[in-house]
Amino acid sequence: MLRYETTGLYGEGLLEGDSFDRGEISLAAERLQARFSSGELGFVNCPDIDPEAIEAWAATKLQEGWTDQVVIGIGGSSLGARAVLHAADPEHLRGLRTHFAENLDPETVDRLFSGLDPRTTLVVVITKSGTTIETMSQFWIAWRMIADAVGEEASHRHLVGITDPEGGELRKLVERHGWQNFSVPPNVGGRFSVLTAVGLVPLALAGYPIAELLQGARQVRERHAADLAGSWGMAAAEHISLMREGVDELVMMSYADRLSMLVDWFCQLWAESLGKARNRRGETVHVGITPIKALGVIDQHSQVQLYMEGPRNKHVTFLEVERFERDRVVPVSPALPDGLSHLQGRRISEIFAAELAGTRAALRREGRPTSRWIFSEISPRTVGSFLFSWQMITAMAGELLEIDAFDQPGVELGKKIAHGLLGRVGHAEFARLGQPAEEDLADPGILLL
């Protein structure tokens, strides 16, 4: 079970009042429902995907003797699967060792591919367009490495493509060489695609119970979909109301290591969906709520000082777990000083919970807005509920802000300039944009030696 609670948002002088009435939220919900009904937005239907075909295919792969999979993708093509897998108890996984090839740090890239046995490695390449620089550069390295080890023809057994069902450069390669492949639904964007083949295929190969993940998403959808203006709409409205009062940064603070990468997934979803220059009327708005990642007691000792006494522009939402699968007890020991004797005989989970409660209470006492996501346990069902809930809250937030939460125009220019600098045909004008200006060359700035 997954619960969401808001604490300290209203009634304590943090907001002048709810800046949305129920009617506005209902209208936003109607607009969103219309986009679902027309088929424009397909992520709402992802929990209905039948996992059996993917599970059966993955089971076959696990019987063929593969030892590792390299998932090559970036952003929405990898963050979801990586976050879900990180939330799993590794003792419950019985699949392939899984590696993610994302960032183009040359040392990391070399270390990854140098440490693999190409003869027993499966490569899962994920890109909807097939032109993602980071993804295709590393895929070319992986393909060449495998072809050199087993031969060109045999290398095709090692390759799995997940891409657009009809167009794109990767689709052309898949069809030309007859690789194993899965499709990304055309009406599901990358950061909303974790519950499609983008996330499900790597997870199934890793031995993760994808049927339970989908079940969790489906259950939360069935519980709330009849009233989009209810829990999801109110949560979105609360975040935007706070933003209008100057609380424009949302800190997601996980009090469970296994949930920490769900925060990375959330950060992309929230930032890329809601950070927009213009609204649907073409007006310049430069709107957005900045997501910030924090981790439990570690960031009590690094970030919370700022949250307590710094600018009043942060809303802290906690990820909490009611029951951990493993625990330890602090032993009774005369070596402990009197000032710490109260820790003797305490479970680590008790101490952890007290740290969390203390941080939350201190923030509230200082008049800082907080909220809570409470996981009864960390399981595929609760993780699936969390993923789908945030997708819906994000979609509702976009409607309330009157922006398009499903595009990312601000990312495209940088990609085109990078292609131009690397010599892509037809991108010379973008290459010029990437060259330093004359004034930058003339003024070296401050040199710190």
ABEGO torsion letter per residue (X at the ends): XBBBBBBGABGAGABAEBABBAAAAAAAAAAAAAAAAAGABAAAAAAABBAAAAAAAAAAAAAAGBABBBBBBBEAAAAAAAAAAAABBAAABABBBBBBBBBABAAAAAAAAAABBAAABBBBBBBAAGABAAAAAAAAAAAAAAAAAAEAAAAAAABBBBBBAABEAAAAAAAAAGBBBBBBBAABBAAAAAABAAAAAAAAAAGBBAAAAAAAAAAAAAAAAABAABAAAAAAAAAAAAAAAGBABBBBBBBBAAAAAAAAAAAAAAAAAABBABBAAGBBAGBEBBBBBBBEAAAAAAAAAAAAABBBABBBBBBBBABBABBBBBBBBAABBAAAAAABGBBAAAAAAAAAAAAAAAAAAAGBBBBBBBBABBBAAAAAAAAAAAAAAAAAAAAAAGBBAABBAAAAAAAAAAAAAAGBBGAAAAAAAABBBAAAAABAEBBBX
